Amino acid sequence: MPVAMRIPHQRTCFAYTLAQRFGWIEPLCQLLNCRGYKKPVLVSCTDGVGTKIKLAVQHGFLDTIGIDLIAMCVNDLICTGAKPLFFLDYIACHKLVPTQMEELLKGMTDGCLQSDCSLVGGEMAEMNDVYKEGELDLAGFNVGVVEKDAIIDGSRVAPGQYVYGLAASGVHSNGYSLARKILDQTTGEVHAKLVKNLQVPTKIYVRDIARILAENPGHISSIAHITGGGFAENLMRVLPENISITVQKKDFPTLDVYTTLQSVGKVTDEEMFRVFNMGIGMVVISDKELTDSELIFLGRTVAGPKSVAVV
């Protein structure tokens, strides 16, 4: 049943696999998308959707949680400058419910299509002695390719470069342990609106980053996906030791979901910026000024001990 259920979804977003041709479970991907690379380097990453899955099960938005799974993986992968090639998933649950699995696969298919990536296979595991009734969890595995000389690792960040943000669609897939605690304090219309805002899927930045890289070859020195740990912690990971960045809170987009979470939960600004993306889902650093209309200018890099401050 699980394999048969997968086939229509996988066919929707296959680039080409030998598994499709022969009907095997194990995907064997021919690297057709690597044509044109002189020194192709494979990049891999894995991630999940955290405790957002509990909210998805409780409120029935399993189709969009599938998009979240793809997004959390491909958004990490493209920070190296890589192009996603293929994706595999792992679904573990108390009991395999066909309608739930169908919704999850639909979301993953949608996410792969948005990422120009092939969903080549996965695993569904029913473990009723590990998961309680109604519980399930997701993990994803993504592989991509990048030209060796075009790898983005943050080493070329220098003083005076430009720091930009790409807007988030919402909370994305991090901070849901805190968000769910705050949600439990709400009722009525506030509760309903917050649930709706919290189920918005993570934005997939694959095409945005591909466009920016194509329009500015050799000028992008660092890219950071803003996930768990917030803006400062994630940006710190992609900076050299001699670079400092200070950004202004006023330059971040204002999202209703964060206004509600902070007000109801009585959360400090410091905690909000430590836990959530606060409206910026991806950061791009360039050695020249960029004109892309989707980019939000946040500041400039300066020389100094490695640090990121939000003031």
N, C-alpha and C positions, 0 to 999 in steps of 0.2 A: 504493500500500500504506500509507504513513504516514497519509494523509488518512483513508482508510477505517478504519484502526485507531483513529483519534482519536474518530470520531463517537459510538460508544457511551459512551465516558468523558465526553465533553463534554455529551452529553444528560443524563447523570446529575446534573450540577451547573450546568446553565444556569438563570439567572434568566429571561432572555428575550433573544434576539438575532435580528436580521434574517438573520444567516448561517444560523441554524438553520432559519428559514422557507424560505429560498431555496437553501440548500446551498452558499453561497459559502465560500471559504477565508478571506477577510478578514472578521473579526468586526466587525459594526456593532451596538453595544450601545445600546438605547433606555434612557434613564436613568429607568426606572420607580422605582428605589429612591431617587431624589432627591425624590420627593414629600414635602412637609412642610418642605422647606428654604426659607428666605427668601433667603439669599445663599449658595448652595452653592459650595464651593471644591473643585476636584479636586486630589487628592494622589497623587503617583506615586513609586514606588521600584523598585529593582532589586537583585538579590543572587544569590549562588550558594551552594554547599555546601562550598567549599574542598576540602582534600585528603581529607575524609571520603569523597569519591567513590571514591578509590583503595581504601579499606577495603571499601566497598560492593561494588565489582567483585570484589575478591579473595575476599570471604567470602559473596557472593551475597545481599545484602539490598537489592536495588534498589527493591523496593516501598516500604520505609520511607524511603529516601533521597528519594523523591518528596515525602513529607510534609515532610521537612527543607527542601526547596526552597520550598514554600509558606510554611512557618513563618518562614524567614529574611526573607522579603519582608513578609508581613502583620504580623509582630511589630514591624518598623520603622515601618510605615505607621500602626498604631494609636497610636503614641506622640504623634501630633499630635491625637488625638481622633477620627480619621477612621474610617469604616466601609468595609471592603474591598468593591469592586464586582465587578471582574473581573481575571483573571490570564491571562498568556500565558507560554509556556515556550520555551526554545531548547535543543535537545539536539544536541551535536556528538560525532561518534565516528569511529573507524577504519572500522567496518562496521556497518550497521544489522542488528541481530539481532532478529527479531520478538518473541521471548519476552522479551528484555531491555526492549524498548520498551514492551511490554504491562505489564510490572511497574512501570516508571517511571510510566506513565500512570495505573495503578491507584493508586499512592501519591499522585500529584498530585491525583487525583479525591478521594481520602480527605481530603487536606489542605484542599482547597477546600470540601468539605462541612463540615468542622470549623470553617472560617472564614466560613461563610455567604457564599461568594464563587463567582462563575461562572468556570469554566475555558473560555475562549472560543476558544482556538486556540494555535498555536505553530509551531515549525519544527524539522525533523529534518535535520541536515546530515551526510552521509557524506564524510569527508575523509581518505582513507587515506595521503595524502602529508603530513599535518599530525600526525595521531595514530597512535601505535604500535598494533599489534594488541592488541585487548582494552581499549584506552583509550576513555574518553568523558568528557564534561563537561556540566554543566547550568548554565543561567542562567534566572532568572525575572523577570517584570515585572508589577507590581501597580498598579492604579489604584483609588482610593477617594474618598470624599466626606466633607466636614465642613462644618458651618455656620460661616461666617466669624467670627462673634462667639464661637464655641466652640473655636477653634483653641487647642491647648495647645502653648506654645513655651518654657516655663520662665521667662518674664519676670515672672510673678507670684509666684515663690518669694521668701519673706521669712523673716527670722529667726523661730525658734520654731515652724516648721511640722513636720509629722510625716512621717517617712521610713519606708516599708514596702517589703517585698520579696514577690514571688511566687516560690514554689519552682520550681526547674528540674527537668526529668525526668531529667537526666543532663548529659553534656558538651555536648549540643546539637550545633552544627556549627562550633565554633571550637576551635582548639588541637590539631588533629589531626596536624599535622606533628610536634609534640613527642609526642603520645600514641602515634603509630605507631612512633616511635623507641623508646619505652619498651616497647611491645607486643613488639617484636622481641627484647627481652631476656628475655621470659618463655617458659615451656614448660608442658606438661601442663595440669592443672586451672586453674592461675592464668591461663594463656594463654587457655583456653577461656572462663573466666568474664569476663575482661577484654574479649575480643571481643564477647561477648554484651552487656556493659554499654555498650560503645562504639557499638553499633548502635542503641541506643534513640533513637527520633526526637525531634527538637526539639519541645518543648511549644508548642502554639499557644494564645496568650493572648487571642484575639479576644473570646470570650464572657466571659472573666473581666474584661477591661477594660471591655467594654460594660456589664456589670452594675455595676461600681464607678462608672462615670460616670453611669449612670442613677439609682443610689441616692444619689449625692452631687453633684447638678448644681451646677456653678460652683465646686466646692471643690477639684478636682484641679488643681494648679498645674504639675506636671511629671511626665513618664513617660519612663523610659529602658529600652531593650532592652539587656541585658548580653551583648555578643558579643565579637568580637576586641578585645583590649586590656584585658579584665577589668572588674571592678566600678568601680574608680576612674576609669579613662579614659572609660568610657561615661557615667557619671553626670556627670562634669565638663562634658560637651558640652551638658547641658540645665540648667545652673545660671547665674544671673547673676554678675557680677563680685564682688559683695559677700557671697557666701554660702559658708560652710564647713560640711562634714559630716564627722563622725567616727563610724565604726561598729566594732562589736566582732566579731572572728572567731568568738567563741563563739556568736553569735546566728545564724550561718549553718547551714543544715541540713548534717548529716554524711552524705555519700554514699560508699558503698564504693568506687566507681570512682576517686574522688580519693585515698582512703587508699592504694589499690593503686598508682596512678600515682606518687604522691609517694614511697612507700616503695621501690618497685622502681627508679624513676628517680633517687632521691636528690635530689629537687627541693626548693628552699627554699620557705618559705611565701610570700615576696615574689614569687618567680617563678610559683608556682601561682596567686596572686591576679592576677598581671599577664596570664597566658595564658588562664585558665579562668574560667567563671562562678562556680565554687565553691559551687553549690547555689542561687544566686539568679538567675533568668532575666529578671526584670523588676522595676523599681523604680518605685514610685508615691509622689509627694509631695503631701500634702494640707494645707490650711489648718485642718483640724479633725481630731479623733481619729476614726478609722474603726473599725467593728466587724465588718467582713467576716472570716469565719473563715479564709479562705484567705490573708489577709495576715499577714506576719511583721514585727513592729515592730523597726526597726533603730536608731532614734534621732531626734534633732531637728536642724533646721537652726540655725546660729548665725551672727551677723554676723562678718565677717572676710574677708581676702583669699580669693578663689575657690580652694577646695581640697577634696579628698576623701581621707580617711585611713582605712585599715583597720588596726586595732591589736589 
